[in-house]
Amino acid sequence: MPRTKKPREKGKFSFSRYFQKFREGESVAVVRELAMKAGFPKRIQGRTGRVVKKQGTAYEVEIKDFNKPKKYLIRPIHLKKILEAKV
């Protein structure tokens, strides 16, 4: 994960990612948007979890940390939907 954006991309973010919606139980990946303040620990960058509920404009995401579930409030711009494969 890069620590900085390219010069032409600095300060910009995607409105579609900012306003995206998630349902309870969906799988999401934590992908930090560099243009916005994250508000969660760096160690959960790249982890996957499940959406528990919506709280205000953020989502409560449950992520397992060494087999212990922990809940974080993360804004939707820092989340990416994971498509589950049907077998």
C-alpha positions as CSV (number, residue, x, y, z in Angstrom):
1,M,0.0,0.0,0.0
2,P,1.5,3.3,-1.0
3,R,1.9,5.9,1.7
4,T,1.3,8.9,-0.6
5,K,-0.7,9.6,-3.7
6,K,0.7,10.7,-7.0
7,P,1.0,14.5,-7.4
8,R,-2.1,14.7,-9.8
9,E,-4.3,12.6,-7.5
10,K,-3.5,14.4,-4.2
11,G,-6.5,15.7,-2.3
12,K,-9.0,13.9,-4.6
13,F,-11.3,11.1,-3.7
14,S,-14.1,9.2,-5.5
15,F,-17.7,10.4,-4.7
16,S,-19.1,6.9,-5.6
17,R,-16.8,5.4,-2.9
18,Y,-17.7,8.1,-0.4
19,F,-21.5,7.5,-0.8
20,Q,-21.5,3.7,-1.2
21,K,-24.0,1.7,0.8
22,F,-23.5,-1.7,2.6
23,R,-26.0,-4.1,4.1
24,E,-25.6,-6.0,7.3
25,G,-23.5,-9.2,6.9
26,E,-21.7,-8.1,3.8
27,S,-17.9,-8.8,3.5
28,V,-15.7,-5.8,3.2
29,A,-12.0,-5.1,2.9
30,V,-10.4,-2.1,4.7
31,V,-8.6,0.0,2.1
32,R,-7.5,3.3,3.5
33,E,-8.2,6.4,1.4
34,L,-5.1,8.6,1.7
35,A,-6.9,11.9,1.0
36,M,-9.1,11.5,4.1
37,K,-8.2,11.0,7.8
38,A,-8.7,7.3,8.5
39,G,-9.7,7.2,12.2
40,F,-8.7,3.5,12.7
41,P,-5.4,1.8,13.4
42,K,-2.9,1.2,10.6
43,R,-2.6,-2.5,11.4
44,I,-6.2,-3.2,10.1
45,Q,-5.3,-1.8,6.7
46,G,-5.9,-4.7,4.2
47,R,-7.9,-6.8,6.6
48,T,-11.4,-8.2,5.8
49,G,-14.4,-8.2,8.0
50,R,-18.2,-8.2,8.1
51,V,-20.5,-5.2,8.4
52,V,-22.5,-5.4,11.7
53,K,-24.6,-2.3,11.4
54,K,-24.6,1.3,10.3
55,Q,-24.0,4.0,12.9
56,G,-24.4,7.6,11.6
57,T,-22.4,7.9,8.4
58,A,-20.0,5.1,9.4
59,Y,-20.3,1.4,9.5
60,E,-19.5,-0.9,12.4
61,V,-17.1,-3.6,11.0
62,E,-16.2,-6.7,12.9
63,I,-12.6,-7.9,12.2
64,K,-10.9,-10.8,13.7
65,D,-7.6,-10.0,15.3
66,F,-5.8,-13.2,16.3
67,N,-9.1,-15.1,16.5
68,K,-10.6,-12.4,18.7
69,P,-13.4,-10.4,17.1
70,K,-13.0,-6.6,17.4
71,K,-15.4,-3.9,16.2
72,Y,-14.4,-0.7,14.5
73,L,-16.3,2.3,13.2
74,I,-15.1,3.0,9.6
75,R,-16.4,5.4,7.1
76,P,-17.5,3.9,3.7
77,I,-14.7,5.6,1.7
78,H,-12.3,3.3,3.5
79,L,-14.3,0.1,2.7
80,K,-14.4,-2.0,-0.4
81,K,-17.1,-4.6,-1.1
82,I,-15.9,-8.2,-1.5
83,L,-17.8,-10.4,-3.9
84,E,-18.3,-13.9,-2.5
85,A,-17.9,-16.7,-4.9
86,K,-20.8,-19.2,-5.0
87,V,-19.7,-22.8,-5.1
